[in-house]
Amino acid sequence: MTEDTRTSKQPTLQINLGGLVMKNPVTVGSGTFAYGEEYHQYFDVSRLGAVTVKSLSLEPRPGNKPPRLVETPAGMLNAIGLQNVGLDAYLREKMPFLRAHGCTIIGNIYGHNPEEYAELARRLEAEGGADAIEANLSCPNVHDAKNARGCQLVAQDPALVRRYTETIRNATGLPLFVKLSPNVIDIAESALAAEAGGANAVSLVNTLTGMGIDPETRRPMLSNIVGGLSGPAIRPVAVKLVWDAARAIQIPIIGMGGICNASDAMQFILAGATAVAVGSYTFRQPDAAIRVIDGLEDYCARHHVERITQLVGGMQL
Ligand SMILES: Cc1cc2nc3c(=O)[nH]c(=O)nc-3n(C[C@H](O)[C@H](O)[C@H](O)COP(=O)(O)O)c2cc1C
């Protein structure tokens, strides 16, 4: 897509996210939108700034045993365990739908080591499967023997974040986004490591580690015992982490965590996010992301803002 040259008073929502031009700043949280096709019955998915697909691995993954989703007072706990169709089936069966509808695609990837991430990024680029790569370095649900670090997250070690990012960077010319974990002491350190490794943006945040126990059965609510908390419950935490990271790094941020409407999205933008993702709320309201796009346009018009990019980091103190 070329730069927007409209001259009318209609606000422009177009952004440049670390080299990925998006017609608006709104995408969806990986894993909450599958590969887009199911949502097309509710709205034209190409209206999204980008479709972020479910984390893709080289081989298909069955994920964890049920129960793997539990509702919480203001969100949900999930331990899906990165279930996905695998790269080949994505390229063959899922990606053509998104391409046929003219969607901008953020290919979210997950691997057991840096080389697997690099291979995923390389093939997605070579086979036209993505317009940008989002490397999920922060999934808390995988207890995998092949993962030498057990259940610790790559995103919890800044040196590893840098090494993984560098390896993926060397494998692809596509814009590279690194998805970080909120389960760290200092998010600025993680974000700086991604930036130093060559990331073009960071995605903040993945789910917060959590668990629930059924007092009657005395059993864990999730088969995996531990899962990730998402939804409105985590929004204030996520906004704060975006704000912390924005003051440390130069590269843009994709903000997410409990966004339900345009006001929520504006909190992330004012805290320093250039783009936003709607995740769990899509389960309650399938077209939530579209409502966010319309609401952001309305916000800009009401506040006489010509370009949404003028609002990034615009919190007034
Ligand atoms: C059911 C479910 C599955 C998810 N799967 C993934 C995934 O495969 N890869 C990933 O990077 N993030 C995954 N996430 C995290 C979301 O993309 C998002 O970062 C997080 O849920 C916070 O946003 P939200 O509160 O709007 O849901 C998943 C979240 C949920 C709720």
The ligand as a Tripos MOL2 file, in Angstrom:
@<TRIPOS>MOLECULE
LIG
   31    33     1     0     0
SMALL
NO_CHARGES

@<TRIPOS>ATOM
      1 C1         -7.6020  -18.2150   23.9070 C.3       1 LIG1
      2 C2         -6.3480  -17.4270   23.7020 C.ar      1 LIG1
      3 C3         -5.3480  -17.9260   22.8710 C.ar      1 LIG1
      4 C4         -4.1670  -17.1940   22.6620 C.ar      1 LIG1
      5 N1         -3.2160  -17.7050   21.8350 N.ar      1 LIG1
      6 C5         -2.0920  -16.9600   21.5640 C.ar      1 LIG1
      7 C6         -1.1420  -17.4180   20.6180 C.ar      1 LIG1
      8 O1         -1.2800  -18.4820   20.0130 O.2       1 LIG1
      9 N2         -0.0460  -16.6380   20.3900 N.ar      1 LIG1
     10 C7          0.1470  -15.4240   21.0120 C.ar      1 LIG1
     11 O2          1.1410  -14.7550   20.7360 O.2       1 LIG1
     12 N3         -0.7660  -14.9550   21.9010 N.ar      1 LIG1
     13 C8         -1.8750  -15.6870   22.1820 C.ar      1 LIG1
     14 N4         -2.8250  -15.2080   23.0620 N.ar      1 LIG1
     15 C9         -2.6130  -13.8940   23.7180 C.3       1 LIG1
     16 C10        -3.3910  -12.7880   23.0300 C.3       1 LIG1
     17 O3         -2.9810  -12.6120   21.6870 O.3       1 LIG1
     18 C11        -3.2240  -11.4420   23.7920 C.3       1 LIG1
     19 O4         -1.8580  -11.0990   23.8070 O.3       1 LIG1
     20 C12        -3.7030  -11.5240   25.2360 C.3       1 LIG1
     21 O5         -4.8480  -12.3410   25.3530 O.3       1 LIG1
     22 C13        -4.0510  -10.1330   25.8020 C.3       1 LIG1
     23 O6         -5.0750   -9.5060   25.0690 O.3       1 LIG1
     24 P1         -6.6380   -9.6120   25.4820 P.3       1 LIG1
     25 O7         -6.7330   -9.3180   26.9480 O.co2     1 LIG1
     26 O8         -7.3340   -8.5800   24.6370 O.co2     1 LIG1
     27 O9         -7.0750  -10.9900   25.1620 O.co2     1 LIG1
     28 C14        -4.0020  -15.9260   23.3000 C.ar      1 LIG1
     29 C15        -5.0230  -15.4390   24.1340 C.ar      1 LIG1
     30 C16        -6.1830  -16.1580   24.3340 C.ar      1 LIG1
     31 C17        -7.2560  -15.5930   25.2260 C.3       1 LIG1
@<TRIPOS>BOND
     1     1     2 1
     2     2     3 ar
     3     2    30 ar
     4     3     4 ar
     5     4     5 ar
     6     4    28 ar
     7     5     6 ar
     8     6     7 ar
     9     6    13 1
    10     7     8 2
    11     7     9 ar
    12     9    10 ar
    13    10    11 2
    14    10    12 ar
    15    12    13 ar
    16    13    14 ar
    17    14    15 1
    18    14    28 ar
    19    15    16 1
    20    16    17 1
    21    16    18 1
    22    18    19 1
    23    18    20 1
    24    20    21 1
    25    20    22 1
    26    22    23 1
    27    23    24 1
    28    24    25 2
    29    24    26 1
    30    24    27 1
    31    28    29 ar
    32    29    30 ar
    33    30    31 1
@<TRIPOS>SUBSTRUCTURE
     1 LIG1         1 GROUP 0 **** ****
